[in-house]
Amino acid sequence: MLDIDTGTFNVKGVLVEMKDISGSMVDLAYSAVLYSNSEIAKEVYKLEEKMHSLLYKMRIAIMLGARNIDDAVEFAGILQIASAAEKIASAAGDIAKIAESVDIRQYLDRSDFEEAVINVRIKPSSELTNKTLDSLKLETETGMSVLAIKRGSKWIYLPSGNERLQEGDLVIISGPTECIPAFCKMATGADYSAAKEEEDKGEEVKTRKRITEKIADCIADMKNISELAVGLAYSAVLFENREIAEEVKDLEDSMDRMKDEVEVLVMKAARGAIRRTNFDELRGILHVAISSETISDAAYEIADVVLRDIKLHPVFLASIRESDEVILKMEVKNRDIFGKTLRDLRIETRTGMFILAIRRADGKWVYNPAGDTVLKESDLLIMRGPREGEEKVREIVVGTSS
């Protein structure tokens, strides 16, 4: 069987690691760009090298494991998905490179990102001090996950659950924008205010007056859609759902058009650029757009396994279920939430679960539902988030934790 130890590594473990690392890399890469931080970019490069190594191991395992044509067919699908995960990692590496060459923060609007990436300093009054990440259960208490910690001059990337937060730590977190206040309250002991964010962006705002607002909107949309496409692609494979896979294909087509739009906008902006710095910034924007589109291409490669009816070896589905970020399918049965909006329920803040799609009782799908989306009886929710959030979200959606 492919899921046993080959003598050097466990294949299921490699698949789990590839999925988790590639997802974290995208967040870290955008964090590097949003804060123009070359230290974070260097960590992304290290993770990219690790992904190359994991894919190499996977290829060896596939060749050793295929004993007949049926094995080869099942393993081919796994290899296609593993290769796509490695492409996502490579695209993240390309995005991170921008942080080392040029500062494009003035072209980005963090408030447009559905999943925020922000820096927060742990204050003396913080309730997080001297507590481990496992004990804090941040993802299910605040909806935010810790990507990295800077302690003095030392960086701790993708920290383990037994890592203790300390006063003065600079924490990089990611998660839904609506979850920022809850985390910041825990980290600083004070109510969150966007005033400091606006102060930090003082020069950014001034500079953005010289550029087209639409460039920032397009880049934010491309980031949001590329991450949605990846989540939907894994959902399509896990639930063998052709409709979701078709949506991933449509999103990939949309990303192609958006990349073309960014190219046109950048060329228009370049006409008024008179300094070399301006051209470098615009080139950086193009680089981010192209890499974001590459991520959506890789998502389509994952969904393509479903569209072509490729049978996957059970080890792959097992690896998806065992990764740090789980994908759930849950029917709305709790009468207390019928007719309530997602904004009212605050599912992301309370559980860390991000709702990718909703299938209505009449068979219609709502992808990337907005906060004013109303939940109805028998709606089927497709979600991704921390394993620890499953019980909480079940209590909300189904009405029981059993």
C-alpha positions as CSV (number, residue, x, y, z in Angstrom):
1,M,0.0,0.0,0.0
2,L,1.2,3.5,-0.7
3,D,0.4,4.8,2.7
4,I,2.9,2.7,4.5
5,D,6.4,3.8,5.4
6,T,8.7,3.3,2.4
7,G,11.7,3.1,4.6
8,T,12.6,6.8,4.3
9,F,9.3,8.6,4.7
10,N,5.5,8.1,5.0
11,V,3.7,9.1,1.8
12,K,0.5,10.2,3.5
13,G,2.6,12.4,5.8
14,V,4.3,14.0,2.8
15,L,0.9,14.8,1.2
16,V,-0.3,16.3,4.4
17,E,2.9,18.4,4.7
18,M,2.7,19.6,1.1
19,K,-0.9,20.8,1.5
20,D,-0.2,22.6,4.8
21,I,3.1,24.2,3.7
22,S,1.8,25.5,0.4
23,G,-1.2,27.2,2.1
24,S,1.0,28.8,4.7
25,M,3.5,30.0,2.1
26,V,0.8,32.0,0.3
27,D,0.0,33.9,3.5
28,L,3.6,34.5,4.4
29,A,4.4,35.7,0.8
30,Y,1.7,38.3,0.9
31,S,2.8,39.2,4.4
32,A,6.3,39.9,3.1
33,V,4.9,42.1,0.4
34,L,2.4,43.9,2.6
35,Y,5.1,44.8,5.1
36,S,8.0,45.0,2.6
37,N,9.8,42.5,4.8
38,S,12.8,40.7,3.3
39,E,13.3,38.5,6.3
40,I,9.9,36.9,5.8
41,A,10.6,36.5,2.1
42,K,13.7,34.5,2.9
43,E,11.7,32.1,5.0
44,V,9.3,31.6,2.1
45,Y,12.3,30.6,-0.1
46,K,13.3,28.0,2.5
47,L,9.8,26.6,2.5
48,E,9.8,26.6,-1.4
49,E,13.0,24.5,-1.3
50,K,11.4,22.1,1.1
51,M,8.4,21.7,-1.2
52,H,10.7,20.9,-4.1
53,S,12.2,18.2,-1.9
54,L,8.8,16.8,-0.9
55,L,7.7,16.6,-4.5
56,Y,10.9,14.7,-5.4
57,K,10.2,12.2,-2.7
58,M,6.6,11.8,-3.9
59,R,7.7,11.0,-7.4
60,I,10.0,8.3,-6.1
61,A,7.2,6.8,-4.1
62,I,4.9,6.8,-7.0
63,M,7.4,5.0,-9.2
64,L,8.1,2.4,-6.5
65,G,4.4,2.0,-5.6
66,A,2.8,1.4,-9.0
67,R,2.6,-2.4,-9.6
68,N,0.0,-2.4,-12.3
69,I,-2.0,-0.2,-14.6
70,D,-4.7,0.4,-11.9
71,D,-2.1,1.6,-9.4
72,A,-0.6,3.8,-12.1
73,V,-4.0,5.5,-12.8
74,E,-4.7,6.1,-9.1
75,F,-1.2,7.4,-8.4
76,A,-1.2,9.7,-11.5
77,G,-4.0,11.7,-9.9
78,I,-2.1,12.1,-6.7
79,L,1.1,13.2,-8.5
80,Q,-0.9,15.8,-10.4
81,I,-2.3,17.3,-7.2
82,A,1.1,17.1,-5.5
83,S,2.7,18.9,-8.5
84,A,0.0,21.6,-8.3
85,A,0.7,22.1,-4.6
86,E,4.4,22.6,-5.5
87,K,3.4,25.2,-8.2
88,I,1.4,27.1,-5.6
89,A,4.5,27.1,-3.4
90,S,6.7,28.4,-6.3
91,A,4.2,31.1,-7.1
92,A,4.3,32.2,-3.4
93,G,8.1,32.3,-3.7
94,D,7.7,34.6,-6.7
95,I,5.4,36.9,-4.8
96,A,7.9,37.0,-1.9
97,K,10.7,38.1,-4.2
98,I,9.0,41.5,-4.7
99,A,9.6,42.3,-1.0
100,E,13.3,42.1,-1.6
101,S,13.4,44.2,-4.7
102,V,10.8,47.0,-4.4
103,D,8.2,48.4,-2.0
104,I,4.7,48.2,-3.6
105,R,2.6,48.8,-0.4
106,Q,1.2,52.0,-1.9
107,Y,-0.5,49.9,-4.6
108,L,-2.2,47.6,-2.1
109,D,-5.3,48.1,0.1
110,R,-5.3,45.7,3.0
111,S,-8.9,46.5,3.8
112,D,-10.0,44.9,0.5
113,F,-8.4,41.5,1.4
114,E,-11.0,39.0,2.7
115,E,-8.3,37.3,4.8
116,A,-6.1,39.9,6.5
117,V,-2.4,39.6,7.3
118,I,-1.4,41.9,10.1
119,N,1.4,42.5,12.7
120,V,0.5,42.8,16.4
121,R,2.8,43.4,19.3
122,I,2.1,41.5,22.6
123,K,1.7,44.1,25.3
124,P,2.3,43.8,29.1
125,S,-1.5,43.8,29.6
126,S,-2.0,40.9,27.2
127,E,-3.9,37.8,28.3
128,L,-1.7,35.8,25.8
129,T,1.6,36.2,27.6
130,N,3.4,33.0,28.7
131,K,0.7,30.8,27.3
132,T,1.2,28.2,24.6
133,L,-0.6,28.4,21.2
134,D,-2.2,25.1,21.9
135,S,-3.7,26.2,25.2
136,L,-4.9,29.5,23.7
137,K,-6.8,27.9,20.8
138,L,-6.6,31.2,18.9
139,E,-8.1,29.9,15.7
140,T,-11.3,28.9,17.4
141,E,-11.4,31.8,19.8
142,T,-10.5,34.6,17.5
143,G,-10.5,33.1,14.0
144,M,-6.9,34.1,13.5
145,S,-3.9,31.8,13.0
146,V,-0.2,32.6,13.9
147,L,2.1,32.6,10.9
148,A,5.2,33.8,12.5
149,I,6.6,35.3,15.7
150,K,9.5,37.8,15.9
151,R,11.2,37.7,19.3
152,G,14.0,40.2,19.5
153,S,16.0,39.6,16.4
154,K,14.9,36.0,16.0
155,W,12.0,34.8,13.8
156,I,9.9,31.7,14.5
157,Y,8.0,30.7,11.4
158,L,4.9,28.4,11.4
159,P,5.3,28.0,15.2
160,S,4.3,24.7,16.9
161,G,1.5,24.4,19.3
162,N,3.8,24.3,22.4
163,E,5.4,27.7,21.5
164,R,4.7,30.2,24.3
165,L,4.0,33.8,23.5
166,Q,6.0,36.4,25.4
167,E,5.6,40.1,26.2
168,G,7.2,42.1,23.3
169,D,6.7,39.4,20.7
170,L,5.7,40.7,17.3
171,V,3.1,38.3,16.0
172,I,2.1,38.0,12.3
173,I,-1.4,36.6,12.1
174,S,-3.8,35.8,9.2
175,G,-7.5,35.3,9.1
176,P,-10.8,37.0,8.2
177,T,-10.8,40.8,8.5
178,E,-13.7,40.7,10.9
179,C,-11.6,38.7,13.4
180,I,-8.9,41.3,13.8
181,P,-10.5,43.2,16.8
182,A,-10.9,40.0,18.9
183,F,-7.3,39.0,18.5
184,C,-5.9,42.5,19.0
185,K,-8.0,42.8,22.2
186,M,-6.4,39.7,23.6
187,A,-2.9,40.7,22.4
188,T,-2.9,44.3,23.7
189,G,-5.5,44.4,26.4
190,A,-7.1,47.4,24.6
191,D,-10.0,47.7,22.1
192,Y,-8.8,47.5,18.5
193,S,-8.6,50.7,16.5
194,A,-7.8,51.1,12.8
195,A,-6.2,54.5,13.6
196,K,-2.7,53.0,14.0
197,E,-3.1,51.1,10.7
198,E,-4.0,54.3,9.0
199,E,-1.1,56.1,10.6
200,D,1.3,53.4,9.4
201,K,-0.1,53.8,5.9
202,G,0.4,57.6,5.9
203,E,2.9,57.7,3.1
204,E,1.1,54.9,1.4
205,V,-2.1,56.9,1.2
206,K,-0.4,60.0,-0.1
207,T,1.4,58.0,-2.8
208,R,-1.8,56.1,-3.8
209,K,-3.3,59.4,-4.9
210,R,-1.0,59.3,-7.8
211,I,-2.2,55.9,-9.0
212,T,-5.4,54.3,-10.2
213,E,-7.5,52.9,-7.4
214,K,-8.5,50.1,-9.7
215,I,-5.0,48.6,-9.6
216,A,-5.3,48.1,-5.8
217,D,-8.8,46.7,-6.2
218,C,-7.7,44.2,-8.9
219,I,-4.8,42.9,-6.9
220,A,-7.0,42.5,-3.8
221,D,-9.6,40.6,-5.9
222,M,-6.9,38.4,-7.4
223,K,-5.6,37.5,-4.0
224,N,-9.0,36.7,-2.7
225,I,-10.1,34.7,-5.7
226,S,-6.8,32.7,-5.9
227,E,-7.2,31.6,-2.3
228,L,-10.9,30.8,-2.8
229,A,-10.0,28.7,-5.9
230,V,-7.5,26.6,-3.9
231,G,-10.0,25.9,-1.1
232,L,-12.7,25.0,-3.6
233,A,-10.3,22.8,-5.6
234,Y,-9.5,20.6,-2.5
235,S,-13.2,20.6,-1.6
236,A,-14.1,19.3,-5.1
237,V,-11.6,16.5,-4.8
238,L,-12.5,15.5,-1.2
239,F,-16.2,15.4,-1.9
240,E,-15.8,14.3,-5.6
241,N,-18.0,17.2,-6.6
242,R,-18.0,18.1,-10.3
243,E,-20.0,21.3,-9.8
244,I,-17.4,22.8,-7.4
245,A,-14.7,21.7,-9.8
246,E,-16.4,23.5,-12.6
247,E,-16.5,26.7,-10.5
248,V,-12.8,26.4,-10.0
249,K,-12.4,26.3,-13.8
250,D,-14.6,29.5,-14.1
251,L,-12.5,31.2,-11.4
252,E,-9.4,30.4,-13.3
253,D,-10.9,31.9,-16.4
254,S,-11.8,35.0,-14.4
255,M,-8.2,35.3,-13.1
256,D,-6.9,35.2,-16.7
257,R,-9.1,38.2,-17.5
258,M,-8.1,40.0,-14.4
259,K,-4.4,39.6,-15.1
260,D,-5.0,41.1,-18.5
261,E,-6.8,44.0,-16.9
262,V,-4.0,44.6,-14.5
263,E,-1.5,44.6,-17.4
264,V,-3.6,47.3,-19.2
265,L,-3.9,49.4,-16.0
266,V,-0.2,49.2,-15.3
267,M,0.7,50.3,-18.9
268,K,-1.6,53.3,-18.5
269,A,0.0,54.2,-15.2
270,A,3.5,53.7,-16.7
271,R,2.8,56.5,-19.2
272,G,2.9,59.0,-16.3
273,A,5.9,57.4,-14.6
274,I,9.0,59.5,-14.8
275,R,11.3,57.8,-12.3
276,R,12.9,54.4,-12.4
277,T,11.4,53.7,-9.0
278,N,7.9,54.0,-10.4
279,F,8.6,51.5,-13.2
280,D,10.1,49.1,-10.7
281,E,7.0,49.3,-8.6
282,L,4.7,48.8,-11.5
283,R,6.7,45.8,-12.6
284,G,6.4,44.4,-9.1
285,I,2.6,44.8,-9.4
286,L,2.6,42.8,-12.6
287,H,4.7,40.2,-11.0
288,V,2.2,39.8,-8.1
289,A,-0.7,39.6,-10.6
290,I,1.0,36.9,-12.7
291,S,1.9,34.8,-9.6
292,S,-1.6,35.1,-8.2
293,E,-2.9,33.9,-11.6
294,T,-0.5,31.0,-11.4
295,I,-2.0,30.0,-8.1
296,S,-5.4,29.8,-9.7
297,D,-3.9,27.7,-12.5
298,A,-2.6,25.3,-10.0
299,A,-6.0,25.2,-8.3
300,Y,-7.6,24.2,-11.6
301,E,-5.0,21.4,-12.0
302,I,-6.2,20.0,-8.7
303,A,-9.9,20.3,-9.7
304,D,-9.1,18.8,-13.1
305,V,-8.7,15.5,-11.4
306,V,-12.4,15.6,-10.7
307,L,-13.4,16.9,-14.1
308,R,-11.6,14.1,-15.8
309,D,-13.0,11.5,-13.4
310,I,-9.5,10.4,-12.3
311,K,-9.8,7.8,-9.5
312,L,-7.6,8.7,-6.6
313,H,-5.8,6.4,-4.2
314,P,-7.5,6.5,-0.7
315,V,-4.2,7.7,0.8
316,F,-4.8,11.1,-0.8
317,L,-8.3,11.6,0.8
318,A,-6.9,10.5,4.1
319,S,-4.1,13.1,3.8
320,I,-6.7,15.9,3.3
321,R,-8.6,14.8,6.4
322,E,-5.4,14.8,8.5
323,S,-4.0,18.1,7.5
324,D,-3.9,21.1,9.8
325,E,-6.6,22.8,7.9
326,V,-9.7,20.5,7.4
327,I,-12.4,20.8,4.8
328,L,-16.0,20.1,6.1
329,K,-19.4,19.6,4.5
330,M,-22.3,20.3,6.9
331,E,-26.0,20.7,6.5
332,V,-27.8,23.5,8.3
333,K,-30.2,21.8,10.7
334,N,-30.2,24.2,13.7
335,R,-33.5,26.0,13.7
336,D,-32.1,28.8,15.8
337,I,-30.0,30.1,12.9
338,F,-32.6,29.8,10.1
339,G,-33.0,33.3,8.5
340,K,-29.9,34.7,10.1
341,T,-27.0,36.2,8.1
342,L,-23.4,35.0,8.2
343,R,-22.5,38.4,9.6
344,D,-25.0,37.8,12.5
345,L,-23.6,34.4,13.2
346,R,-19.9,35.4,13.1
347,I,-18.9,31.8,12.3
348,E,-15.4,32.8,11.2
349,T,-14.7,34.7,14.4
350,R,-16.2,32.0,16.7
351,T,-14.8,28.9,15.0
352,G,-12.1,29.9,12.6
353,M,-14.0,28.3,9.8
354,F,-14.1,30.1,6.4
355,I,-17.3,29.3,4.3
356,L,-16.2,28.6,0.8
357,A,-19.6,27.8,-0.7
358,I,-23.3,27.1,0.1
359,R,-25.5,24.8,-1.8
360,R,-29.2,25.7,-1.5
361,A,-32.0,23.2,-1.2
362,D,-32.9,23.8,-4.9
363,G,-29.4,22.8,-6.0
364,K,-28.1,26.4,-6.6
365,W,-24.6,27.2,-5.4
366,V,-23.4,30.4,-3.7
367,Y,-19.6,30.7,-3.8
368,N,-17.6,32.9,-1.5
369,P,-20.9,34.1,0.3
370,A,-21.0,37.7,1.5
371,G,-21.8,38.7,5.1
372,D,-25.4,39.5,4.3
373,T,-26.0,35.9,2.9
374,V,-29.0,34.4,4.8
375,L,-28.8,30.8,5.9
376,K,-31.8,28.6,5.2
377,E,-32.9,25.1,6.3
378,S,-31.1,22.3,4.5
379,D,-28.4,24.6,3.1
380,L,-25.2,22.6,2.7
381,L,-22.0,24.5,3.8
382,I,-18.6,23.8,2.5
383,M,-16.0,25.1,4.9
384,R,-12.2,25.1,5.6
385,G,-10.5,25.9,8.8
386,P,-8.7,24.5,11.9
387,R,-9.5,21.0,13.1
388,E,-10.3,22.3,16.5
389,G,-13.2,24.4,15.0
390,E,-15.2,21.4,13.8
391,E,-17.0,20.8,17.1
392,K,-17.9,24.5,17.6
393,V,-19.2,24.9,14.0
394,R,-21.2,21.8,14.3
395,E,-22.9,23.2,17.4
396,I,-23.8,26.3,15.5
397,V,-24.9,24.8,12.2
398,V,-26.3,21.4,13.2
399,G,-27.2,22.2,16.8
400,T,-25.2,19.4,18.4
401,S,-21.6,18.5,18.9
402,S,-22.2,14.8,18.5
